[in-house]
Amino acid sequence: MPKKRSGGGLTTTQQAAKFLGVAALSGAVLAGIAMPAAGALGLAAKGTVEGFDEIPANLKTPPLSQRTTILDADGGAIATVYSRDRTVVPLKAISPYMQNAIVAIEDSRFYEHGAVDLKGILRAMNRNVQSGGTAEGASTLTQQYVKNVFVEEAGDDPEKVAEATQQTLGRKVRELKYAIQVEEELGKKKILENYLNITFFGQQAYGVEAASQRYFSKHAKDLTLDEAALLAGIVQSPSRYDPVNDEEEATKRRNTVLARMAATGSISQAEADKAMATPIKLKVKTPQNGCITAVSGAGFFCDYVRKVILNDPAFGKTSEERSKLWNLGGLTVKTTLSPRAQEAANEASIAKVNKDDKVAASVVQVEPGTGRILSMAQSRPYGLDQKKNQTVLNLAVGSAMGGSTYGFQVGSTFKPITAAAALEKGISPAQSFTTDHEITLPMSSFTTCSGAPAGSDTWKPSNETDEEKGTWDMTSALGKSINTYFAKLEQKVGLCDTVQMAKKVGYSRGDGKTLGEDPSITLGGAESTPLGMASTYATFANRGTYCTPIAIQSITDANGKKLAVPKSSCSRAMSEKTADTINQMLKGVVEDGTGTAAGLTDRDNAGKTGTTNDRKDAWFVGYTPNLSTAVWVGADIGKKLPMYDITIGGQYYDKVCGGCLPGPIWKIAMTGALDAGETPSFNTVSVPRGEEKGDKDKNKGRDGEGDEGDDTGDAGANPTPTLPDFPGGNQGGGRHGGQDGGGNGP
């Protein structure tokens, strides 16, 4: 049995035998023994000997993981994201000092030998025998490069990394064989360039450009002699020679490199002495990685962009292909985010709701006609630190894109959809209904798209107060958000027509499932998302044409190649006349209805308020001809919270309503995002009016800023939803919409 030295390790005799074996192996490879190749780089070789003429493409130009830059619509940086902080640069962009330093310390005979340095092997063997240990290695720069490519290909998979670094004869043979071919096909300069771009320099920096930025906040081409020597010295053991954590050890190692450079003649002894006498002067740049670093509160939008790339088939047929694209990085992603709109939305989201409140606010803006998402913000900051009230739960989107399980019930913001369905069916805006404050309707009077009755029992929608009884036409019912009117209107239009119109304008559930066909949908009983609602209302602003929301304008890869990106798909949902009529009626909501606190005074604007049962969700969704904005407020952590007798943003509310909290938030977001000099108008149409009569004080029991009634329908309830798991723990937690069922007030 082989003997070991005390303290472990091989004896000097064994060391000698080991290096003699390597020498013999080198000779064998040089003699032309062909090694197996399986997989991209032959890591899975099982022992079959096969000849091959070409090295894998990855060894010629390794697909190095780099940082991805996410830009706003104006080209400004939102965030950088990477699994490896690396920026690949050509050799001409690397300081000659750096080139000489790495050669001197890692492979001083680099330009003299081939892929295998037999003289170096013998020298290393001699020194190691004399020292009784491994004092010097014998791998050439080319061999190290090949090994690094194996490790890079393995990524973060522990098993693959272990396979790539295992100390076996087979791995060593593969490295030697590929090293010989790399030398023949690439040449010394390209090998050096590739090596300097792939090597790990500690402190999360891969490649010399990232390392230069990390330690000195400068480009690799600007490195001085002492700085280059410091970086070259780190490569052998990034943790041991880390200048941030151990300046003394790093200085010793730097000076070793300088001495070696002088010994090899790349610098003079005088230059070496001067550099050795220079204290290490770091200018460390803290890594800025991930959506948590996004500017203007755009972390949620940044993460949404990531989700689009990981989920949309445009970026790969399989999830594995899309993940590989994202992890490889090197992308420049130009998004649709407007820096002005994002700043305004971010300001609005925190203006009325504090990050540590029991409820949260979400603000999303979409451009009518293009589907471009211009902003996405919320009152809680993006991140994983719950002690700082951070969350990664994106309240603006559905579960597939990092949002809540179902979305949120939308309350009376659904009513314009029912109105559009009525107009498309030829029902006049003058259509009037006379109702009590509560009515009873048989479920059998509502028919699903399959022709079946919606149910066999009864539905009892009601208005906010007992005084809300009388006669309303479509315009006044929208302005005052009369639940009973829209229950009757849906009965006349048809449940199926209402659901079909919802689908045409892009209304969808947060969980992606098919919309249920229940009468309570007209009062907002079906859940959706702020992004979905902003896109739906953009249909009205765009005169009846719905456009799917998009977040990405263009993507180029690390080589400057443009990648195909998802395009907005636009389709007509209703006639222009119908949309124009809805716009005129919804103008009344912000002029003298439940949304007066949100109304803009300098331009045409329209919108609708919404609350749900027990005021657990409050909405305002509105638009101008060139901007659609949705605002939601509600509990995002734990059980849904009835918003009565509650302090939000330092202000007390006896009851929260769509017009009194989301409405003012909407106004702040719109005012900041819109250009004061650009004030397009809605297309003016005449809206027939019908009979309207009832209690003289129609707003009795409502607050002064406009309120809306809850509905007590119980159809369409969902079980307690669950949230997706997020890194670092479940953020947000709890229930999100649907547990009460039934729509609600405006």
PAVEXNU-32716 format. One record per residue (C-alpha): x, y, z. Coordinates in steps of 0.5 Angstrom, whole numbers, plus 500, padded with zeros to 3 digits. Each point is the difference from the previous one (the first is absolute). Example, Ala and Ser with C-alpha at 12.3 -4.5 7.8 and 13.67 -1.06 7.14 Angstrom:
(pt (525 491 516));
(pt (502 507 498));
This chain:
(pt (500 500 500));
(pt (503 507 498));
(pt (503 504 506));
(pt (498 507 502));
(pt (504 505 503));
(pt (498 502 507));
(pt (494 505 499));
(pt (498 497 494));
(pt (502 501 493));
(pt (505 496 495));
(pt (507 498 502));
(pt (505 503 496));
(pt (501 494 496));
(pt (493 500 498));
(pt (500 507 498));
(pt (506 498 496));
(pt (496 494 497));
(pt (494 505 499));
(pt (503 505 496));
(pt (504 494 496));
(pt (493 498 498));
(pt (498 506 498));
(pt (506 501 495));
(pt (499 493 498));
(pt (493 502 498));
(pt (502 506 497));
(pt (504 496 495));
(pt (494 496 499));
(pt (496 505 498));
(pt (505 503 496));
(pt (501 494 496));
(pt (492 501 498));
(pt (496 496 504));
(pt (493 502 499));
(pt (496 501 506));
(pt (492 499 500));
(pt (495 506 499));
(pt (493 500 503));
(pt (496 506 501));
(pt (502 507 499));
(pt (507 499 503));
(pt (500 492 501));
(pt (499 500 507));
(pt (496 494 500));
(pt (505 496 496));
(pt (499 493 502));
(pt (507 497 498));
(pt (499 499 492));
(pt (505 502 496));
(pt (498 504 494));
(pt (504 504 496));
(pt (498 508 498));
(pt (503 505 496));
(pt (497 506 503));
(pt (499 503 507));
(pt (493 502 503));
(pt (498 507 498));
(pt (500 502 507));
(pt (507 499 501));
(pt (501 505 494));
(pt (495 505 502));
(pt (498 498 507));
(pt (493 502 502));
(pt (502 504 506));
(pt (494 502 504));
(pt (500 508 501));
(pt (496 505 503));
(pt (493 502 496));
(pt (498 508 500));
(pt (493 502 501));
(pt (499 506 497));
(pt (494 505 500));
(pt (496 503 493));
(pt (505 506 500));
(pt (506 495 501));
(pt (502 501 507));
(pt (502 495 504));
(pt (495 497 505));
(pt (504 494 503));
(pt (505 495 498));
(pt (499 493 502));
(pt (505 494 499));
(pt (502 493 503));
(pt (507 502 498));
(pt (502 507 501));
(pt (504 500 493));
(pt (501 505 494));
(pt (504 497 495));
(pt (505 504 497));
(pt (505 499 494));
(pt (508 500 501));
(pt (501 507 498));
(pt (496 502 506));
(pt (504 497 505));
(pt (506 503 503));
(pt (507 497 497));
(pt (502 500 507));
(pt (494 496 502));
(pt (502 495 494));
(pt (507 500 502));
(pt (498 499 508));
(pt (496 494 498));
(pt (505 496 496));
(pt (506 502 505));
(pt (496 497 506));
(pt (496 494 496));
(pt (504 498 494));
(pt (507 504 499));
(pt (501 495 494));
(pt (494 501 497));
(pt (502 503 494));
(pt (506 495 499));
(pt (496 493 501));
(pt (494 497 497));
(pt (494 498 504));
(pt (504 495 504));
(pt (507 503 504));
(pt (504 494 501));
(pt (506 504 503));
(pt (495 503 504));
(pt (497 493 503));
(pt (508 498 501));
(pt (501 506 504));
(pt (494 500 504));
(pt (501 492 501));
(pt (507 502 503));
(pt (498 506 504));
(pt (494 496 503));
(pt (505 494 502));
(pt (505 505 503));
(pt (494 503 504));
(pt (497 493 502));
(pt (493 503 498));
(pt (497 504 494));
(pt (504 506 499));
(pt (499 502 493));
(pt (494 498 495));
(pt (502 498 493));
(pt (493 502 496));
(pt (501 504 494));
(pt (496 506 499));
(pt (497 497 495));
(pt (498 494 504));
(pt (497 504 505));
(pt (496 504 495));
(pt (497 493 498));
(pt (499 498 507));
(pt (496 507 501));
(pt (496 499 494));
(pt (498 493 503));
(pt (498 503 507));
(pt (496 506 496));
(pt (496 495 496));
(pt (498 497 507));
(pt (497 506 502));
(pt (497 500 507));
(pt (499 492 500));
(pt (504 497 506));
(pt (500 493 496));
(pt (503 503 494));
(pt (505 505 503));
(pt (502 494 504));
(pt (501 496 494));
(pt (504 505 496));
(pt (505 501 506));
(pt (501 493 502));
(pt (507 498 500));
(pt (500 494 496));
(pt (504 497 494));
(pt (494 501 495));
(pt (499 507 502));
(pt (507 502 499));
(pt (501 496 494));
(pt (494 504 497));
(pt (503 506 502));
(pt (507 499 497));
(pt (496 498 493));
(pt (496 506 500));
(pt (506 504 502));
(pt (504 498 494));
(pt (494 501 495));
(pt (499 507 503));
(pt (507 502 499));
(pt (500 498 493));
(pt (493 503 498));
(pt (500 506 504));
(pt (507 503 501));
(pt (503 503 507));
(pt (497 507 499));
(pt (493 497 500));
(pt (501 495 505));
(pt (503 506 505));
(pt (494 504 498));
(pt (495 494 502));
(pt (504 498 506));
(pt (499 507 503));
(pt (493 501 498));
(pt (498 493 504));
(pt (504 500 506));
(pt (497 501 507));
(pt (504 506 504));
(pt (496 500 506));
(pt (495 504 503));
(pt (494 498 495));
(pt (505 502 494));
(pt (500 496 494));
(pt (505 502 495));
(pt (505 506 500));
(pt (496 506 498));
(pt (495 498 506));
(pt (506 499 505));
(pt (503 507 498));
(pt (493 503 501));
(pt (499 497 506));
(pt (507 501 504));
(pt (502 507 496));
(pt (493 502 497));
(pt (504 501 493));
(pt (500 496 494));
(pt (505 495 499));
(pt (504 504 494));
(pt (502 505 506));
(pt (503 495 505));
(pt (507 503 502));
(pt (505 495 502));
(pt (499 499 507));
(pt (493 499 499));
(pt (501 495 495));
(pt (505 496 504));
(pt (494 500 506));
(pt (495 497 495));
(pt (505 495 497));
(pt (502 498 507));
(pt (492 499 502));
(pt (499 494 495));
(pt (504 495 503));
(pt (495 500 507));
(pt (495 506 499));
(pt (498 499 508));
(pt (507 500 502));
(pt (503 505 496));
(pt (493 505 501));
(pt (503 507 501));
(pt (493 502 503));
(pt (501 495 506));
(pt (507 499 500));
(pt (505 506 498));
(pt (506 497 503));
(pt (499 493 496));
(pt (498 504 494));
(pt (506 504 500));
(pt (505 495 501));
(pt (497 496 494));
(pt (500 506 496));
(pt (507 501 501));
(pt (502 493 498));
(pt (496 501 494));
(pt (505 507 499));
(pt (506 496 501));
(pt (498 494 495));
(pt (499 506 495));
(pt (507 503 501));
(pt (503 493 500));
(pt (497 498 493));
(pt (502 507 497));
(pt (493 503 499));
(pt (501 506 505));
(pt (507 502 503));
(pt (502 499 507));
(pt (499 508 501));
(pt (493 499 498));
(pt (499 494 504));
(pt (503 504 506));
(pt (496 506 499));
(pt (493 496 500));
(pt (502 496 506));
(pt (501 506 504));
(pt (493 503 498));
(pt (495 499 505));
(pt (493 496 497));
(pt (495 505 499));
(pt (493 497 499));
(pt (494 504 497));
(pt (495 494 501));
(pt (494 500 496));
(pt (494 497 504));
(pt (497 495 495));
(pt (493 502 497));
(pt (497 494 498));
(pt (492 498 500));
(pt (494 504 499));
(pt (501 502 508));
(pt (504 505 497));
(pt (495 503 495));
(pt (499 508 500));
(pt (494 503 501));
(pt (496 495 503));
(pt (501 496 494));
(pt (502 493 503));
(pt (493 497 499));
(pt (500 502 493));
(pt (507 497 499));
(pt (498 494 503));
(pt (494 499 495));
(pt (505 501 494));
(pt (504 494 503));
(pt (493 496 501));
(pt (499 502 493));
(pt (506 497 497));
(pt (500 494 504));
(pt (492 499 498));
(pt (499 502 493));
(pt (501 495 495));
(pt (504 505 495));
(pt (506 499 504));
(pt (500 493 500));
(pt (496 494 499));
(pt (501 497 507));
(pt (501 503 507));
(pt (507 497 499));
(pt (502 504 494));
(pt (497 506 503));
(pt (503 499 507));
(pt (507 499 496));
(pt (499 507 496));
(pt (499 504 506));
(pt (505 497 504));
(pt (505 500 495));
(pt (499 508 500));
(pt (503 505 496));
(pt (494 503 498));
(pt (498 507 499));
(pt (492 500 501));
(pt (497 507 498));
(pt (493 500 503));
(pt (494 504 499));
(pt (501 503 507));
(pt (499 508 500));
(pt (505 503 505));
(pt (495 506 501));
(pt (494 495 501));
(pt (504 496 505));
(pt (502 505 504));
(pt (493 503 500));
(pt (497 493 502));
(pt (505 499 505));
(pt (499 507 503));
(pt (492 498 500));
(pt (501 493 503));
(pt (503 503 506));
(pt (497 507 501));
(pt (493 497 503));
(pt (503 493 503));
(pt (506 499 504));
(pt (504 494 499));
(pt (499 497 507));
(pt (492 501 500));
(pt (495 494 501));
(pt (498 501 492));
(pt (504 501 494));
(pt (499 504 493));
(pt (502 498 493));
(pt (500 505 494));
(pt (501 498 493));
(pt (500 504 494));
(pt (499 498 493));
(pt (500 503 493));
(pt (494 500 496));
(pt (501 497 493));
(pt (506 497 501));
(pt (499 496 506));
(pt (507 503 503));
(pt (501 499 508));
(pt (502 507 502));
(pt (501 499 507));
(pt (499 495 506));
(pt (500 502 507));
(pt (498 499 507));
(pt (500 502 507));
(pt (505 495 503));
(pt (507 500 497));
(pt (502 494 496));
(pt (505 495 504));
(pt (500 494 505));
(pt (501 504 506));
(pt (494 499 504));
(pt (502 504 506));
(pt (501 506 495));
(pt (493 499 497));
(pt (503 497 493));
(pt (496 495 496));
(pt (501 497 493));
(pt (493 499 500));
(pt (498 504 493));
(pt (493 502 502));
(pt (499 503 493));
(pt (500 493 496));
(pt (497 493 501));
(pt (503 494 503));
(pt (504 497 494));
(pt (504 507 500));
(pt (502 500 507));
(pt (493 503 503));
(pt (495 498 504));
(pt (496 493 499));
(pt (493 503 497));
(pt (501 507 500));
(pt (495 505 503));
(pt (493 501 499));
(pt (499 506 496));
(pt (493 503 503));
(pt (496 505 496));
(pt (506 501 495));
(pt (497 494 496));
(pt (493 504 499));
(pt (503 503 494));
(pt (501 494 496));
(pt (493 498 501));
(pt (498 507 498));
(pt (504 498 493));
(pt (497 494 499));
(pt (493 503 501));
(pt (502 505 495));
(pt (503 495 495));
(pt (493 496 500));
(pt (496 507 498));
(pt (498 502 507));
(pt (500 507 501));
(pt (503 504 506));
(pt (493 503 501));
(pt (498 493 502));
(pt (497 501 507));
(pt (498 496 506));
(pt (497 501 506));
(pt (502 496 506));
(pt (499 500 508));
(pt (507 500 504));
(pt (500 492 499));
(pt (497 496 495));
(pt (499 492 499));
(pt (502 497 494));
(pt (499 493 498));
(pt (507 497 498));
(pt (496 496 494));
(pt (499 507 497));
(pt (507 500 498));
(pt (503 495 495));
(pt (507 498 499));
(pt (503 499 493));
(pt (498 493 500));
(pt (493 502 500));
(pt (499 497 508));
(pt (497 504 505));
(pt (505 503 505));
(pt (497 497 506));
(pt (493 498 503));
(pt (500 505 506));
(pt (500 507 501));
(pt (505 506 500));
(pt (498 506 504));
(pt (505 506 498));
(pt (499 506 504));
(pt (503 508 500));
(pt (504 503 505));
(pt (494 503 504));
(pt (493 499 501));
(pt (499 507 497));
(pt (502 498 493));
(pt (494 498 497));
(pt (497 503 494));
(pt (501 501 492));
(pt (506 500 497));
(pt (503 500 493));
(pt (507 497 498));
(pt (503 507 500));
(pt (498 501 507));
(pt (501 493 503));
(pt (507 500 498));
(pt (501 507 503));
(pt (497 498 506));
(pt (502 492 500));
(pt (493 497 501));
(pt (501 493 501));
(pt (492 498 499));
(pt (500 504 493));
(pt (506 496 497));
(pt (497 493 503));
(pt (494 502 496));
(pt (504 502 494));
(pt (504 494 500));
(pt (493 496 500));
(pt (498 504 494));
(pt (507 499 496));
(pt (501 493 502));
(pt (505 497 504));
(pt (504 496 494));
(pt (500 507 497));
(pt (503 503 506));
(pt (505 495 501));
(pt (502 500 493));
(pt (501 508 500));
(pt (505 499 506));
(pt (504 495 496));
(pt (500 505 494));
(pt (503 505 504));
(pt (505 496 503));
(pt (497 499 507));
(pt (503 494 503));
(pt (501 496 507));
(pt (506 501 504));
(pt (501 492 500));
(pt (499 500 492));
(pt (494 496 501));
(pt (494 501 495));
(pt (495 505 503));
(pt (494 497 503));
(pt (493 501 498));
(pt (497 503 506));
(pt (495 506 500));
(pt (505 503 506));
(pt (505 502 494));
(pt (496 506 498));
(pt (502 503 507));
(pt (507 498 500));
(pt (499 493 504));
(pt (506 497 495));
(pt (507 501 502));
(pt (505 504 495));
(pt (506 504 501));
(pt (502 507 500));
(pt (504 499 493));
(pt (494 496 497));
(pt (495 506 502));
(pt (505 505 498));
(pt (500 496 493));
(pt (493 500 500));
(pt (498 507 501));
(pt (506 502 495));
(pt (495 496 495));
(pt (495 506 501));
(pt (505 505 499));
(pt (502 497 494));
(pt (493 500 497));
(pt (498 493 501));
(pt (507 496 498));
(pt (503 496 505));
(pt (508 499 500));
(pt (503 495 504));
(pt (505 503 505));
(pt (508 500 498));
(pt (506 501 505));
(pt (506 499 495));
(pt (501 504 493));
(pt (507 497 498));
(pt (505 495 502));
(pt (507 500 498));
(pt (505 494 502));
(pt (507 501 502));
(pt (502 499 493));
(pt (495 506 498));
(pt (496 495 497));
(pt (492 502 500));
(pt (496 495 503));
(pt (492 500 498));
(pt (496 503 506));
(pt (492 499 501));
(pt (496 505 497));
(pt (493 503 502));
(pt (494 497 496));
(pt (495 505 499));
(pt (493 498 499));
(pt (493 503 499));
(pt (496 499 506));
(pt (494 505 499));
(pt (498 505 495));
(pt (503 507 500));
(pt (493 503 502));
(pt (499 495 506));
(pt (507 502 503));
(pt (499 508 498));
(pt (493 499 504));
(pt (504 497 506));
(pt (505 505 500));
(pt (495 505 501));
(pt (496 497 505));
(pt (506 498 504));
(pt (502 508 500));
(pt (494 501 504));
(pt (503 495 505));
(pt (506 505 501));
(pt (496 506 499));
(pt (494 499 505));
(pt (500 493 502));
(pt (503 496 505));
(pt (507 501 497));
(pt (500 508 501));
(pt (506 500 504));
(pt (504 497 495));
(pt (498 504 494));
(pt (505 504 496));
(pt (498 507 498));
(pt (505 502 494));
(pt (498 494 495));
(pt (495 495 498));
(pt (500 494 505));
(pt (495 495 502));
(pt (500 494 506));
(pt (497 496 504));
(pt (500 498 508));
(pt (499 493 503));
(pt (500 497 507));
(pt (498 493 502));
(pt (497 497 506));
(pt (502 503 506));
(pt (504 504 497));
(pt (506 495 499));
(pt (502 503 493));
(pt (499 507 498));
(pt (502 502 493));
(pt (500 506 495));
(pt (501 499 493));
(pt (500 505 495));
(pt (503 503 493));
(pt (501 506 496));
(pt (501 498 492));
(pt (507 499 501));
(pt (501 497 507));
(pt (496 495 504));
(pt (502 499 507));
(pt (497 495 505));
(pt (501 501 508));
(pt (498 494 505));
(pt (501 501 508));
(pt (499 494 504));
(pt (503 495 505));
(pt (506 496 497));
(pt (502 496 506));
(pt (496 495 504));
(pt (492 500 500));
(pt (497 505 496));
(pt (498 506 504));
(pt (494 504 500));
(pt (502 508 499));
(pt (495 503 506));
(pt (503 504 505));
(pt (507 500 498));
(pt (506 504 499));
(pt (504 500 494));
(pt (505 505 498));
(pt (499 503 506));
(pt (493 502 499));
(pt (494 497 503));
(pt (494 497 496));
(pt (494 498 503));
(pt (499 496 494));
(pt (504 500 493));
(pt (497 501 494));
(pt (503 500 492));
(pt (499 507 500));
(pt (503 502 506));
(pt (507 497 500));
(pt (501 496 494));
(pt (497 506 496));
(pt (505 505 503));
(pt (506 495 499));
(pt (498 500 492));
(pt (499 507 500));
(pt (508 501 502));
(pt (502 495 495));
(pt (496 503 494));
(pt (502 507 502));
(pt (508 498 500));
(pt (500 495 494));
(pt (496 505 495));
(pt (503 505 496));
(pt (497 507 502));
(pt (500 502 493));
(pt (497 494 497));
(pt (493 499 501));
(pt (496 496 495));
(pt (492 500 501));
(pt (495 494 499));
(pt (496 500 494));
(pt (494 503 502));
(pt (493 497 499));
(pt (493 501 502));
(pt (498 496 506));
(pt (492 499 500));
(pt (498 500 507));
(pt (494 497 503));
(pt (495 501 506));
(pt (504 501 507));
(pt (496 501 506));
(pt (501 498 507));
(pt (501 503 507));
(pt (503 507 499));
(pt (506 499 505));
(pt (503 494 496));
(pt (506 500 504));
(pt (497 500 507));
(pt (504 495 504));
(pt (506 501 495));
(pt (507 504 502));
(pt (501 506 496));
(pt (505 498 495));
(pt (496 495 497));
(pt (498 493 503));
(pt (498 493 497));
(pt (496 495 503));
(pt (502 493 501));
(pt (496 494 497));
(pt (498 494 504));
(pt (500 495 495));
(pt (503 493 502));
(pt (502 497 493));
(pt (506 498 497));
(pt (504 500 507));
(pt (507 497 500));
(pt (503 496 505));
(pt (506 503 504));
(pt (505 501 495));
(pt (508 499 501));
(pt (505 504 498));
(pt (506 497 496));
(pt (507 499 503));
(pt (505 505 500));
(pt (508 500 501));
(pt (501 502 507));
(pt (493 498 503));
(pt (493 501 498));
(pt (499 507 499));
(pt (493 503 501));
(pt (497 494 502));
(pt (492 499 501));
(pt (494 501 496));
(pt (499 504 494));
(pt (493 501 497));
(pt (494 496 499));
(pt (498 497 507));
(pt (494 505 501));
(pt (498 499 493));
(pt (495 504 496));
(pt (501 507 498));
(pt (500 506 503));
(pt (499 508 500));
(pt (503 505 495));
